[in-house]
Amino acid sequence: MAWCIFALDTGIRIWMCSRVVLRRLPAGVAWAWISLILFLPLVATILYLFFGEYRQATRRVLRLEKAKRVLAMMAAQHKQTGSRFEGEYADFSRAYELMIGLPAQGGNDIELLPNADRAFERLALDIDNAQRSIDLEFYIWSDGGRADLFGQSLVRAAGRGVKIRLLVDAIGSAGFIKGGMLKSLRAAAIDVVIALPPGFWRSLFARPDLRIHRKIIVIDGEIAYSGSMNLADPKFFKMDSGAGPWVDALARITGPAVAPLASVFLSDWCAETGLDFAAEVAAAPIKDIASKKTAAIQCLPSGPAVKHSEIEQALLMAVAEAQKLLVLTTPYFLPSEAMLYVLIAAARRGVQVTLIVPEKVDSHLTQLASRSFFEDLLEAGVEIYLFQKGLLHTKSVVVDGRFSLFGTLNLDPRSLRINFEVTQAIYDRGFTEDLLRLQRAYLENSVRYDLESFNSRSSREVWAADLARLVGPLL
């Protein structure tokens, strides 16, 4: 009997470790799983089978693959009929296109809305002026304050005959799904779909923690919004977390770059509803109402990948491209080894590298793991600042004041490999300078974290941070 148990235990460990190795995961992620499997084989096997692989329901995968093929055809047509982006960083944009599939598109207007007040105010004007359609996709809708006022503006728009579709993540918007606003929206004939609903039986066929983390609004096929801001009023949202109000930014886009964002929304909508993606794209014409036409924008959607993460490669390229200045803001900082080393290398070759993160976040484990990376960065000359006026949630990268990445992507494994995200690569000095000014405003409300601060931690904090770092690749 003992030999049978020993053989079964050994077999489980070998089988599970082989399964991890064959997936060719990043070394840190693979070793984290292997260590867990070797020490706690039964628990680790259950955890891995539920959360270790990027499983999705077969029908959903087929729908997304079909959308991907249609998008590839649209991109090919754009190459033949549209003008190629030939400005600064043109080679960069072509590399992104090869990795992710969507080309950079010139002739856009883009406006940075630096806080929730400006964003809700601008959104209200555009919603009240909508004539035909409003499509929305959000990870979080949280009832209360201006989010309720926004919902009421959607109800008024629906009353004018505007077709409205809303896609919200089942976990991120759990409170909204149980609240009164959802009932009001559906009573107004607004089409609401709950994405990736959890459940035991569903989790047997699809990984239960795959999440749609995107924030997209498309109005009349003319105006698009994207950025870090959820449909939540920071005066009400998660105020009991101890991290303070969430600090976000949003971008308003007009021009050809509206089309890729509309297509990303439709790919997710069709994946959930089963509608035909090609037909939905054909029924949703895009109108160019840009006036200045100064910005080239490239949409970089990302999601679960089995062998590699194209969006992480895009980030690595941006960091490696910096010659003088690199400023990054992120609420959650858990870099891969590659990202850590490329940041260190940038600082050592003379680039002024600045990392701005919140002093407190809503996950104590993530905060502990994040701090464990600071010593290597500080020793290389990276400047680290802790934002003190709330949970800084803006996700942004500015390269040399001329090129920027802006969207929903955090610098952590979940965003880079598990969540469905959307990032905009923006080839426009005007927007990038506005974004850099916003980042510098964050610095004014931050304190610098130095080696003295790092070394002043108690031995308990050091041990806790180092232990948290070991599971960082799995967070």
TORKELUM-86559 format. One record per residue (C-alpha): residue number from 1; residue in three letters; x, y, z. Coordinates in Angstrom, 3 decimals, padded with zeros to 6 digits. Layout:
<pts>
{NUM,'ALA',{X,Y,Z}}
...
</pts>
This chain:
<pts>
{1,'MET',{000.000,000.000,000.000}}
{2,'ALA',{002.802,002.396,000.935}}
{3,'TRP',{004.528,001.648,-002.369}}
{4,'CYS',{001.323,002.430,-004.271}}
{5,'ILE',{000.978,005.784,-002.529}}
{6,'PHE',{004.663,006.533,-003.156}}
{7,'ALA',{004.338,005.615,-006.838}}
{8,'LEU',{001.173,007.692,-007.237}}
{9,'ASP',{002.774,010.697,-005.496}}
{10,'THR',{005.920,010.413,-007.616}}
{11,'GLY',{003.893,009.966,-010.790}}
{12,'ILE',{001.808,013.090,-010.095}}
{13,'ARG',{004.942,015.158,-009.478}}
{14,'ILE',{006.674,013.941,-012.642}}
{15,'TRP',{003.540,014.327,-014.781}}
{16,'MET',{002.787,017.837,-013.540}}
{17,'CYS',{006.401,019.028,-013.766}}
{18,'SER',{006.598,017.660,-017.317}}
{19,'ARG',{003.376,019.459,-018.190}}
{20,'VAL',{004.835,022.753,-016.927}}
{21,'VAL',{008.148,022.233,-018.769}}
{22,'LEU',{006.483,021.372,-022.087}}
{23,'ARG',{004.518,024.635,-022.048}}
{24,'ARG',{007.807,026.579,-022.319}}
{25,'LEU',{006.698,029.219,-019.838}}
{26,'PRO',{008.998,032.043,-018.723}}
{27,'ALA',{011.637,030.521,-016.441}}
{28,'GLY',{010.450,032.373,-013.320}}
{29,'VAL',{006.843,031.255,-013.811}}
{30,'ALA',{007.868,027.668,-014.586}}
{31,'TRP',{010.121,027.378,-011.549}}
{32,'ALA',{007.454,028.853,-009.290}}
{33,'TRP',{004.979,026.174,-010.388}}
{34,'ILE',{007.552,023.364,-010.255}}
{35,'SER',{008.587,024.342,-006.721}}
{36,'LEU',{004.963,024.384,-005.598}}
{37,'ILE',{004.313,021.011,-007.253}}
{38,'LEU',{007.345,019.381,-005.636}}
{39,'PHE',{006.520,020.620,-002.131}}
{40,'LEU',{002.693,020.395,-002.233}}
{41,'PRO',{001.851,018.045,-005.106}}
{42,'LEU',{-001.870,017.546,-004.460}}
{43,'VAL',{-002.676,021.193,-003.716}}
{44,'ALA',{-000.409,022.412,-006.526}}
{45,'THR',{-001.980,020.021,-009.049}}
{46,'ILE',{-005.457,021.347,-008.301}}
{47,'LEU',{-004.275,024.962,-008.430}}
{48,'TYR',{-002.354,024.424,-011.657}}
{49,'LEU',{-005.188,022.661,-013.454}}
{50,'PHE',{-007.537,025.521,-012.546}}
{51,'PHE',{-005.198,028.531,-012.798}}
{52,'GLY',{-001.935,027.470,-014.432}}
{53,'GLU',{-002.981,027.212,-018.082}}
{54,'TYR',{-004.758,029.676,-020.346}}
{55,'ARG',{-007.769,027.466,-020.998}}
{56,'GLN',{-010.824,029.010,-022.652}}
{57,'ALA',{-014.080,027.460,-023.749}}
{58,'THR',{-013.657,025.906,-027.191}}
{59,'ARG',{-016.501,027.915,-028.748}}
{60,'ARG',{-015.024,031.148,-027.411}}
{61,'VAL',{-011.573,030.303,-028.804}}
{62,'LEU',{-013.046,029.553,-032.238}}
{63,'ARG',{-014.957,032.853,-032.246}}
{64,'LEU',{-011.847,034.820,-031.277}}
{65,'GLU',{-009.784,033.026,-033.926}}
{66,'LYS',{-012.360,033.945,-036.550}}
{67,'ALA',{-012.252,037.576,-035.445}}
{68,'LYS',{-008.458,037.477,-035.598}}
{69,'ARG',{-008.565,036.239,-039.201}}
{70,'VAL',{-011.003,038.986,-040.198}}
{71,'LEU',{-008.813,041.614,-038.516}}
{72,'ALA',{-005.793,040.252,-040.404}}
{73,'MET',{-007.673,040.665,-043.690}}
{74,'MET',{-008.678,044.200,-042.722}}
{75,'ALA',{-005.055,045.018,-041.896}}
{76,'ALA',{-003.941,043.620,-045.263}}
{77,'GLN',{-006.528,045.776,-047.058}}
{78,'HIS',{-005.320,048.819,-045.136}}
{79,'LYS',{-001.781,048.147,-046.389}}
{80,'GLN',{-003.024,048.202,-049.970}}
{81,'THR',{-005.398,051.140,-049.775}}
{82,'GLY',{-004.244,053.212,-046.809}}
{83,'SER',{-001.122,055.302,-046.428}}
{84,'ARG',{001.729,053.743,-044.455}}
{85,'PHE',{002.936,055.510,-041.356}}
{86,'GLU',{006.376,056.883,-042.279}}
{87,'GLY',{007.052,059.247,-039.398}}
{88,'GLU',{009.442,058.956,-036.481}}
{89,'TYR',{009.460,055.419,-035.040}}
{90,'ALA',{008.109,053.998,-038.323}}
{91,'ASP',{010.371,050.942,-038.033}}
{92,'PHE',{009.105,050.541,-034.498}}
{93,'SER',{005.480,050.542,-035.643}}
{94,'ARG',{006.187,047.935,-038.305}}
{95,'ALA',{007.740,045.643,-035.697}}
{96,'TYR',{004.607,046.048,-033.569}}
{97,'GLU',{002.483,045.277,-036.607}}
{98,'LEU',{004.391,042.042,-037.232}}
{99,'MET',{003.912,041.007,-033.595}}
{100,'ILE',{000.298,042.031,-032.986}}
{101,'GLY',{-001.150,042.413,-036.464}}
{102,'LEU',{-002.582,045.944,-036.533}}
{103,'PRO',{-000.798,048.797,-038.347}}
{104,'ALA',{-000.199,052.322,-037.095}}
{105,'GLN',{-002.740,054.742,-038.557}}
{106,'GLY',{-002.038,058.430,-039.100}}
{107,'GLY',{-004.418,061.377,-039.271}}
{108,'ASN',{-005.940,061.169,-035.787}}
{109,'ASP',{-006.776,063.612,-033.012}}
{110,'ILE',{-006.099,062.498,-029.453}}
{111,'GLU',{-006.840,064.359,-026.234}}
{112,'LEU',{-005.540,063.399,-022.797}}
{113,'LEU',{-008.134,063.630,-020.027}}
{114,'PRO',{-005.863,063.684,-016.964}}
{115,'ASN',{-008.339,062.795,-014.211}}
{116,'ALA',{-011.787,061.385,-013.509}}
{117,'ASP',{-013.404,064.833,-013.302}}
{118,'ARG',{-012.311,065.788,-016.823}}
{119,'ALA',{-013.062,062.328,-018.170}}
{120,'PHE',{-016.623,062.108,-016.832}}
{121,'GLU',{-017.330,065.675,-017.974}}
{122,'ARG',{-016.114,065.009,-021.538}}
{123,'LEU',{-017.894,061.669,-021.690}}
{124,'ALA',{-021.178,063.244,-020.606}}
{125,'LEU',{-021.042,065.721,-023.499}}
{126,'ASP',{-020.356,063.022,-026.073}}
{127,'ILE',{-023.001,060.661,-024.677}}
{128,'ASP',{-025.614,063.442,-024.706}}
{129,'ASN',{-024.715,064.198,-028.345}}
{130,'ALA',{-024.742,060.565,-029.504}}
{131,'GLN',{-027.116,059.908,-032.389}}
{132,'ARG',{-026.761,056.274,-033.474}}
{133,'SER',{-024.718,053.938,-031.278}}
{134,'ILE',{-022.700,053.618,-028.091}}
{135,'ASP',{-020.529,050.560,-027.423}}
{136,'LEU',{-018.894,050.145,-024.013}}
{137,'GLU',{-016.521,047.526,-022.589}}
{138,'PHE',{-015.249,047.725,-019.004}}
{139,'TYR',{-013.618,045.561,-016.411}}
{140,'ILE',{-015.293,047.468,-013.583}}
{141,'TRP',{-018.567,049.335,-013.345}}
{142,'SER',{-019.152,050.338,-009.734}}
{143,'ASP',{-022.391,052.041,-008.699}}
{144,'GLY',{-022.262,055.393,-006.952}}
{145,'GLY',{-021.607,059.061,-007.666}}
{146,'ARG',{-020.721,060.018,-011.218}}
{147,'ALA',{-020.973,056.416,-012.400}}
{148,'ASP',{-024.700,056.612,-011.650}}
{149,'LEU',{-024.958,059.927,-013.499}}
{150,'PHE',{-023.181,058.298,-016.434}}
{151,'GLY',{-025.681,055.438,-016.363}}
{152,'GLN',{-028.548,057.920,-016.364}}
{153,'SER',{-027.080,059.618,-019.449}}
{154,'LEU',{-027.055,056.227,-021.189}}
{155,'VAL',{-030.719,055.725,-020.281}}
{156,'ARG',{-031.521,059.150,-021.801}}
{157,'ALA',{-029.575,058.247,-024.956}}
{158,'ALA',{-031.461,054.975,-025.262}}
{159,'GLY',{-034.683,056.960,-024.953}}
{160,'ARG',{-033.608,058.980,-028.022}}
{161,'GLY',{-033.249,055.750,-029.992}}
{162,'VAL',{-029.484,055.298,-029.659}}
{163,'LYS',{-028.422,051.623,-029.848}}
{164,'ILE',{-026.331,050.858,-026.767}}
{165,'ARG',{-024.292,047.728,-026.041}}
{166,'LEU',{-022.465,047.219,-022.752}}
{167,'LEU',{-019.966,044.439,-022.013}}
{168,'VAL',{-018.743,044.145,-018.415}}
{169,'ASP',{-016.479,041.606,-016.761}}
{170,'ALA',{-018.323,039.248,-014.433}}
{171,'ILE',{-015.767,039.479,-011.607}}
{172,'GLY',{-014.669,043.091,-011.904}}
{173,'SER',{-018.271,044.314,-012.092}}
{174,'ALA',{-019.781,041.850,-009.595}}
{175,'GLY',{-021.258,044.634,-007.459}}
{176,'PHE',{-022.777,046.362,-010.488}}
{177,'ILE',{-024.353,043.086,-011.642}}
{178,'LYS',{-026.168,042.780,-008.295}}
{179,'GLY',{-027.089,046.481,-008.077}}
{180,'GLY',{-029.922,048.667,-009.236}}
{181,'MET',{-028.184,050.417,-012.142}}
{182,'LEU',{-028.026,047.248,-014.230}}
{183,'LYS',{-031.788,046.848,-013.868}}
{184,'SER',{-032.305,050.455,-014.967}}
{185,'LEU',{-030.127,049.974,-018.042}}
{186,'ARG',{-031.903,046.815,-019.097}}
{187,'ALA',{-035.277,048.414,-018.465}}
{188,'ALA',{-034.221,051.096,-020.966}}
{189,'ALA',{-033.586,048.367,-023.598}}
{190,'ILE',{-029.796,048.683,-023.290}}
{191,'ASP',{-028.152,045.398,-024.291}}
{192,'VAL',{-025.919,044.276,-021.389}}
{193,'VAL',{-023.696,041.196,-021.610}}
{194,'ILE',{-021.741,039.749,-018.681}}
{195,'ALA',{-018.348,038.499,-019.900}}
{196,'LEU',{-016.618,035.368,-018.630}}
{197,'PRO',{-019.096,034.471,-015.872}}
{198,'PRO',{-017.596,032.239,-013.167}}
{199,'GLY',{-018.920,028.896,-012.046}}
{200,'PHE',{-017.682,025.479,-010.988}}
{201,'TRP',{-018.745,023.618,-014.137}}
{202,'ARG',{-017.451,026.385,-016.370}}
{203,'SER',{-014.099,026.293,-014.576}}
{204,'LEU',{-013.683,022.649,-015.615}}
{205,'PHE',{-013.451,023.776,-019.247}}
{206,'ALA',{-012.031,027.292,-018.959}}
{207,'ARG',{-009.601,028.944,-016.577}}
{208,'PRO',{-011.835,030.800,-014.072}}
{209,'ASP',{-009.618,033.853,-013.553}}
{210,'LEU',{-009.264,034.938,-017.189}}
{211,'ARG',{-010.588,038.486,-017.139}}
{212,'ILE',{-011.505,041.212,-019.621}}
{213,'HIS',{-009.530,044.153,-018.265}}
{214,'ARG',{-010.186,046.487,-021.217}}
{215,'LYS',{-011.759,049.936,-021.040}}
{216,'ILE',{-013.281,050.992,-024.369}}
{217,'ILE',{-016.071,053.347,-025.420}}
{218,'VAL',{-017.017,053.924,-029.077}}
{219,'ILE',{-019.660,056.552,-029.875}}
{220,'ASP',{-021.394,056.726,-033.290}}
{221,'GLY',{-018.319,055.127,-034.903}}
{222,'GLU',{-016.719,058.580,-034.650}}
{223,'ILE',{-015.264,058.910,-031.146}}
{224,'ALA',{-013.390,056.387,-029.028}}
{225,'TYR',{-012.159,056.451,-025.462}}
{226,'SER',{-009.597,054.200,-023.834}}
{227,'GLY',{-007.219,054.347,-020.889}}
{228,'SER',{-006.982,053.163,-017.304}}
{229,'MET',{-010.253,054.546,-015.937}}
{230,'ASN',{-013.082,052.186,-015.095}}
{231,'LEU',{-016.697,053.327,-014.790}}
{232,'ALA',{-016.240,054.126,-011.122}}
{233,'ASP',{-016.267,057.377,-009.185}}
{234,'PRO',{-013.013,057.549,-007.156}}
{235,'LYS',{-014.906,059.294,-004.337}}
{236,'PHE',{-016.930,056.100,-003.832}}
{237,'PHE',{-014.890,053.223,-005.264}}
{238,'LYS',{-012.995,050.925,-002.836}}
{239,'MET',{-012.598,053.651,-000.237}}
{240,'ASP',{-012.342,050.965,002.445}}
{241,'SER',{-009.179,049.454,000.929}}
{242,'GLY',{-006.886,051.922,002.707}}
{243,'ALA',{-005.150,052.915,-000.540}}
{244,'GLY',{-007.065,056.158,-001.072}}
{245,'PRO',{-008.943,057.326,-004.193}}
{246,'TRP',{-008.002,055.757,-007.507}}
{247,'VAL',{-006.155,058.148,-009.833}}
{248,'ASP',{-006.704,057.545,-013.541}}
{249,'ALA',{-006.477,059.066,-016.996}}
{250,'LEU',{-008.372,058.545,-020.249}}
{251,'ALA',{-007.734,059.377,-023.903}}
{252,'ARG',{-010.347,060.638,-026.374}}
{253,'ILE',{-009.622,059.638,-029.986}}
{254,'THR',{-011.118,060.642,-033.328}}
{255,'GLY',{-009.960,059.575,-036.769}}
{256,'PRO',{-009.007,056.231,-038.357}}
{257,'ALA',{-007.728,054.872,-035.007}}
{258,'VAL',{-011.352,054.581,-033.823}}
{259,'ALA',{-011.787,051.533,-036.081}}
{260,'PRO',{-009.327,049.187,-034.318}}
{261,'LEU',{-010.826,049.982,-030.906}}
{262,'ALA',{-014.315,049.339,-032.296}}
{263,'SER',{-013.067,046.022,-033.702}}
{264,'VAL',{-011.566,044.989,-030.366}}
{265,'PHE',{-014.901,045.664,-028.695}}
{266,'LEU',{-016.749,043.703,-031.377}}
{267,'SER',{-014.378,040.729,-031.136}}
{268,'ASP',{-015.112,040.451,-027.411}}
{269,'TRP',{-018.832,041.079,-027.931}}
{270,'CYS',{-019.066,038.360,-030.578}}
{271,'ALA',{-016.968,035.953,-028.509}}
{272,'GLU',{-019.561,036.248,-025.734}}
{273,'THR',{-022.737,036.406,-027.828}}
{274,'GLY',{-021.891,034.157,-030.771}}
{275,'LEU',{-022.743,036.851,-033.344}}
{276,'ASP',{-020.810,036.886,-036.624}}
{277,'PHE',{-017.838,039.214,-036.274}}
{278,'ALA',{-017.491,040.055,-039.967}}
{279,'ALA',{-021.174,040.970,-040.219}}
{280,'GLU',{-021.001,043.115,-037.080}}
{281,'VAL',{-017.944,044.995,-038.386}}
{282,'ALA',{-019.667,045.615,-041.712}}
{283,'ALA',{-022.734,046.969,-039.883}}
{284,'ALA',{-020.666,049.416,-037.813}}
{285,'PRO',{-019.186,051.997,-040.206}}
{286,'ILE',{-016.448,054.309,-038.916}}
{287,'LYS',{-016.536,058.012,-039.727}}
{288,'ASP',{-013.433,060.185,-039.595}}
{289,'ILE',{-014.234,063.476,-037.834}}
{290,'ALA',{-010.651,064.356,-036.844}}
{291,'SER',{-009.701,067.968,-037.558}}
{292,'LYS',{-006.024,068.390,-036.661}}
{293,'LYS',{-004.970,064.918,-037.891}}
{294,'THR',{-001.563,065.119,-036.204}}
{295,'ALA',{-001.347,061.807,-034.358}}
{296,'ALA',{-000.454,058.339,-035.557}}
{297,'ILE',{-001.905,055.671,-033.259}}
{298,'GLN',{-001.447,051.905,-033.180}}
{299,'CYS',{-003.850,049.682,-031.282}}
{300,'LEU',{-002.141,046.833,-029.404}}
{301,'PRO',{-004.755,044.402,-028.041}}
{302,'SER',{-003.395,041.545,-025.955}}
{303,'GLY',{-004.658,038.478,-024.184}}
{304,'PRO',{-003.795,034.967,-023.009}}
{305,'ALA',{-000.893,033.387,-024.893}}
{306,'VAL',{000.515,029.904,-024.537}}
{307,'LYS',{004.163,030.346,-025.379}}
{308,'HIS',{004.969,034.032,-025.371}}
{309,'SER',{003.578,037.475,-024.746}}
{310,'GLU',{003.717,039.859,-027.687}}
{311,'ILE',{002.690,042.820,-025.537}}
{312,'GLU',{005.613,042.203,-023.191}}
{313,'GLN',{007.903,042.184,-026.215}}
{314,'ALA',{006.386,045.510,-027.249}}
{315,'LEU',{007.144,046.951,-023.812}}
{316,'LEU',{010.693,045.618,-023.861}}
{317,'MET',{011.260,047.230,-027.258}}
{318,'ALA',{009.987,050.585,-025.980}}
{319,'VAL',{012.302,050.513,-022.958}}
{320,'ALA',{015.266,049.439,-025.059}}
{321,'GLU',{014.572,052.256,-027.550}}
{322,'ALA',{014.908,055.032,-024.926}}
{323,'GLN',{017.999,057.201,-025.376}}
{324,'LYS',{017.548,060.015,-022.852}}
{325,'LEU',{014.315,059.725,-020.877}}
{326,'LEU',{012.010,056.925,-019.781}}
{327,'VAL',{009.088,057.462,-017.380}}
{328,'LEU',{006.747,054.646,-016.341}}
{329,'THR',{003.629,054.716,-014.165}}
{330,'THR',{001.876,051.558,-013.027}}
{331,'PRO',{-000.192,050.569,-009.997}}
{332,'TYR',{001.257,047.046,-009.862}}
{333,'PHE',{004.954,046.471,-010.542}}
{334,'LEU',{006.009,042.815,-010.740}}
{335,'PRO',{008.468,042.725,-013.650}}
{336,'SER',{009.696,039.623,-015.391}}
{337,'GLU',{013.450,039.037,-015.393}}
{338,'ALA',{013.613,040.391,-018.944}}
{339,'MET',{011.777,043.592,-017.986}}
{340,'LEU',{013.878,044.048,-014.852}}
{341,'TYR',{017.133,043.670,-016.764}}
{342,'VAL',{016.147,045.960,-019.639}}
{343,'LEU',{015.218,048.701,-017.142}}
{344,'ILE',{018.540,048.236,-015.365}}
{345,'ALA',{020.398,048.288,-018.687}}
{346,'ALA',{018.630,051.508,-019.746}}
{347,'ALA',{019.662,053.253,-016.529}}
{348,'ARG',{023.258,052.030,-016.799}}
{349,'ARG',{023.640,053.342,-020.332}}
{350,'GLY',{022.673,056.820,-019.161}}
{351,'VAL',{018.909,056.981,-019.717}}
{352,'GLN',{017.055,058.874,-016.990}}
{353,'VAL',{014.655,056.131,-015.898}}
{354,'THR',{011.822,057.090,-013.537}}
{355,'LEU',{009.318,054.637,-012.090}}
{356,'ILE',{006.224,056.013,-010.335}}
{357,'VAL',{004.077,053.601,-008.311}}
{358,'PRO',{001.493,054.148,-005.567}}
{359,'GLU',{002.707,054.129,-001.986}}
{360,'LYS',{-000.216,051.815,-001.142}}
{361,'VAL',{-002.198,049.405,-003.322}}
{362,'ASP',{-005.243,047.262,-002.662}}
{363,'SER',{-003.174,044.041,-002.481}}
{364,'HIS',{-000.686,043.715,000.368}}
{365,'LEU',{000.979,040.652,-001.195}}
{366,'THR',{001.522,042.468,-004.500}}
{367,'GLN',{002.955,045.485,-002.702}}
{368,'LEU',{005.401,043.288,-000.765}}
{369,'ALA',{006.556,041.481,-003.904}}
{370,'SER',{006.900,044.774,-005.795}}
{371,'ARG',{009.244,046.325,-003.210}}
{372,'SER',{011.603,043.357,-003.432}}
{373,'PHE',{012.640,044.461,-006.945}}
{374,'PHE',{013.603,047.974,-005.900}}
{375,'GLU',{017.154,047.299,-004.707}}
{376,'ASP',{018.449,046.162,-008.114}}
{377,'LEU',{016.777,049.112,-009.829}}
{378,'LEU',{018.044,051.675,-007.321}}
{379,'GLU',{021.605,050.387,-007.505}}
{380,'ALA',{021.488,050.768,-011.300}}
{381,'GLY',{020.348,054.400,-010.995}}
{382,'VAL',{016.614,054.066,-011.605}}
{383,'GLU',{014.656,056.777,-009.761}}
{384,'ILE',{011.660,055.353,-007.889}}
{385,'TYR',{008.840,057.511,-006.541}}
{386,'LEU',{005.906,056.519,-004.337}}
{387,'PHE',{002.704,058.407,-005.135}}
{388,'GLN',{000.967,059.503,-001.924}}
{389,'LYS',{-002.370,060.977,-003.025}}
{390,'GLY',{-004.189,057.713,-003.639}}
{391,'LEU',{-003.872,054.557,-005.701}}
{392,'LEU',{-002.163,055.743,-008.875}}
{393,'HIS',{-003.867,053.578,-011.495}}
{394,'THR',{-002.636,055.251,-014.708}}
{395,'LYS',{-000.655,052.898,-016.922}}
{396,'SER',{001.757,054.867,-019.101}}
{397,'VAL',{005.224,054.778,-020.657}}
{398,'VAL',{006.917,057.842,-022.147}}
{399,'VAL',{010.025,057.373,-024.279}}
{400,'ASP',{012.270,060.418,-024.823}}
{401,'GLY',{009.245,062.730,-024.738}}
{402,'ARG',{008.306,061.707,-028.306}}
{403,'PHE',{006.599,058.327,-028.121}}
{404,'SER',{004.222,056.822,-025.556}}
{405,'LEU',{002.277,053.734,-024.570}}
{406,'PHE',{-001.039,054.326,-022.826}}
{407,'GLY',{-003.859,051.994,-021.897}}
{408,'THR',{-004.953,049.268,-019.493}}
{409,'LEU',{-001.739,047.265,-019.115}}
{410,'ASN',{-000.087,046.890,-015.700}}
{411,'LEU',{003.543,045.827,-015.361}}
{412,'ASP',{002.692,042.492,-013.785}}
{413,'PRO',{002.321,038.883,-015.008}}
{414,'ARG',{-001.482,038.936,-014.926}}
{415,'SER',{-001.754,041.899,-017.291}}
{416,'LEU',{001.040,040.709,-019.556}}
{417,'ARG',{-000.113,037.117,-019.993}}
{418,'ILE',{-003.580,036.427,-018.586}}
{419,'ASN',{-005.908,039.426,-018.900}}
{420,'PHE',{-007.473,040.727,-022.089}}
{421,'GLU',{-005.946,044.215,-022.352}}
{422,'VAL',{-005.683,047.057,-024.856}}
{423,'THR',{-002.815,049.517,-025.199}}
{424,'GLN',{-002.350,052.434,-027.584}}
{425,'ALA',{001.084,053.141,-029.064}}
{426,'ILE',{000.965,056.872,-029.733}}
{427,'TYR',{003.387,058.444,-032.207}}
{428,'ASP',{002.621,062.061,-031.416}}
{429,'ARG',{004.781,064.576,-029.574}}
{430,'GLY',{001.831,066.743,-028.500}}
{431,'PHE',{000.029,063.941,-026.675}}
{432,'THR',{003.285,062.533,-025.315}}
{433,'GLU',{004.267,065.944,-023.917}}
{434,'ASP',{000.839,066.202,-022.248}}
{435,'LEU',{001.331,062.731,-020.791}}
{436,'LEU',{004.804,063.649,-019.559}}
{437,'ARG',{003.387,066.741,-017.843}}
{438,'LEU',{000.825,064.526,-016.142}}
{439,'GLN',{003.563,062.153,-014.990}}
{440,'ARG',{005.516,065.111,-013.579}}
{441,'ALA',{002.380,066.230,-011.739}}
{442,'TYR',{002.307,062.775,-010.168}}
{443,'LEU',{005.942,063.291,-009.122}}
{444,'GLU',{004.974,066.467,-007.269}}
{445,'ASN',{002.692,064.337,-005.085}}
{446,'SER',{005.240,061.575,-004.565}}
{447,'VAL',{008.204,060.873,-002.297}}
{448,'ARG',{011.442,059.480,-003.603}}
{449,'TYR',{012.296,055.958,-002.508}}
{450,'ASP',{016.059,055.416,-002.148}}
{451,'LEU',{018.482,052.761,-000.986}}
{452,'GLU',{018.411,054.171,002.530}}
{453,'SER',{014.637,053.622,002.632}}
{454,'PHE',{015.098,050.124,001.225}}
{455,'ASN',{017.775,049.186,003.759}}
{456,'SER',{015.797,050.594,006.700}}
{457,'ARG',{013.166,047.868,006.423}}
{458,'SER',{012.827,045.483,009.333}}
{459,'SER',{014.059,041.905,008.981}}
{460,'ARG',{010.425,040.784,009.023}}
{461,'GLU',{009.603,043.051,006.071}}
{462,'VAL',{012.645,041.779,004.164}}
{463,'TRP',{011.663,038.135,004.660}}
{464,'ALA',{008.030,038.820,003.757}}
{465,'ALA',{009.023,040.686,000.581}}
{466,'ASP',{011.452,037.989,-000.545}}
{467,'LEU',{008.872,035.261,000.049}}
{468,'ALA',{006.223,037.267,-001.835}}
{469,'ARG',{008.672,037.678,-004.722}}
{470,'LEU',{008.864,033.885,-005.117}}
{471,'VAL',{005.145,033.745,-005.923}}
{472,'GLY',{005.252,037.015,-007.873}}
{473,'PRO',{005.238,035.238,-011.270}}
{474,'LEU',{001.935,033.608,-010.297}}
{475,'LEU',{000.153,036.773,-009.092}}
</pts>
